Amino acid sequence: MSIEIIPAIDIIDGKCVRLSQGDYRRKTIYNEDPLEVARLFEDQGIQRLHLVDLDGAKAQHIVNFKVLERIACNTKMIIDFGGGLKSDEDLKIAFEAGAAMITGGSIAVRSPETMLSWIEDFGPERIILGADVVSKKIAVAGWAEDSGLEVFDFIAKWMKDEIENVISTDISRDGMLQGPAISLYREILERNPGIYLIASGGVGSLQDILELEKIGVPAVIVGKAIYEGKITPQEIRRINTNKK
């Protein structure tokens, strides 16, 4: 396989959790210690981690930076961090705590000039665009609000501003294990050639990952499927090791 699998750790109250369809009321706690989970991934040779501060996404500012710091200081994983990054101070905290990259979603909608300054100051390789969607419209504020922006136009605009990496989550599928939004990702790739698209949401099996690979998706984030035993860290290691 040529697709990269990136495991996810979502944080609420300092714990490793997963939500269903972005609903904070539908929360499952999988581990009290996210560092333990990160070490499990690292022990299997996994080098990349997607870490999300769900408390931060809700509060509109970074909250769980101490969790980020613990993982960054106690593993060698490359961490992309998102959730609640709304100011230069939030960004400074995230990078100082050990994030290699950050994801900006709501900030790209509500304060594009701030997002642009981050790209200019840190380079497009360290700033990931978060393009999370419901019915092909960008959702913001921890997925609680519809921005009214169509995802395709949104991504195209930011590609003109040198964004290279995009994480796109189909919120209706997130945490449901019922398959990713293949048609959505196919259309994103067709409309935006050259994009490094990281798909997220709905993956429930290795077959789902194969389907994403077939349409040319270069990377995928997997969360609940790991915690529910649908995909093992060993399988992720094997696929990532064999990545061409």
Secondary structure, DSSP 8 states (H G I E B T S, - for coil): ---EEEEEEEEETTEEEEEETTEEEEEEEEES-HHHHHHHHHHTT--EEEEEEHHHHHHTS---HHHHHHHHHH---EEEEESS--SHHHHHHHHHTT-SEEEESHHHHH-HHHHHHHHHHH-TTTEEEE--EETTEEEETTTTEEEEEEHHHHHHHHHHTT--EEEEEBTTTTTS-S---HHHHHHHHHHSTT-EEEEES---SHHHHHHHHHTT--EEEE-HHHHTTSS-HHHHHHHHHT--
